[in-house]
């Protein structure tokens, strides 16, 4: 099967690709700030998985009318497409909890090893050749991973946050490939299924993250409700509707690099407002991870990069 770089989209597909790309840039930048509400919930006694679980549950309630309106598309969608969207929700839940459990910049960078996993998936799933470029992507990405984690003394994940960041990137690479190949869901019902997958992912994580802590005391309860409402609406409903739709339009590697606006916003905001700057070694690893993503989607000589699968 030919690789996606060898095909140019028609004008209508090109417009959809540009719109999807702009939406992903916005959503990625927004998710670079997601650590703020999720850590505020932790400070209000809804840490671990619980704050993220409540946000996902509220999102399901918000999106239920759109899921009902799109039930015909839900019935027509291939089961593997629905499973891929559910898996994407579980990936984002791992990422959300990782932001609470680990260093923000490290978790973000581990998630953005997605191009490495996407390259391997495209080889194993789509049977595209593992070219010299793809091997370089894998080498750069894994080299960056070694530096980011090795700065703490070990090239392997050490904390639960590290593991959740790494697992979330692997799951997202698989999910985005499946969504592109099989999902025909619209943004409304697709986001509902995505949020449902996040709920299921959160329930799977609860044994690792302690019992239900109870509701915050009354002075903090109003603040918690406000942060939950903003997170569910702005991040999980609106931005994820964009992500779910764009994942069905863009190739996984391009999706990954466009969402790297999150890396810039997340790393800078964590350094400025959370007191979590990267060390020199971690910064070097971050540059390798970013280089891997850029190399993955850089146009080949004489070819124009397409955003579609085939």
HELIX and SHEET records of a PDB file:
HELIX    1   1 UNK A    4  UNK A    6  5                                   3    
HELIX    2   2 UNK A   11  UNK A   31  1                                  21    
HELIX    3   3 UNK A   34  UNK A   43  1                                  10    
HELIX    4   4 UNK A   50  UNK A   69  1                                  20    
HELIX    5   5 UNK A   71  UNK A   76  1                                   6    
HELIX    6   6 UNK A   79  UNK A  101  1                                  23    
HELIX    7   7 UNK A  104  UNK A  111  1                                   8    
HELIX    8   8 UNK A  114  UNK A  124  1                                  11    
HELIX    9   9 UNK A  132  UNK A  150  1                                  19    
HELIX   10  10 UNK A  160  UNK A  182  1                                  23    
HELIX   11  11 UNK A  187  UNK A  205  1                                  19    
HELIX   12  12 UNK A  206  UNK A  208  5                                   3    
HELIX   13  13 UNK A  218  UNK A  230  1                                  13    
HELIX   14  14 UNK A  231  UNK A  239  3                                   9    
HELIX   15  15 UNK A  240  UNK A  247  1                                   8    
HELIX   16  16 UNK A  252  UNK A  258  1                                   7    
HELIX   17  17 UNK A  261  UNK A  273  1                                  13    
HELIX   18  18 UNK A  280  UNK A  297  1                                  18    
END                                                                             
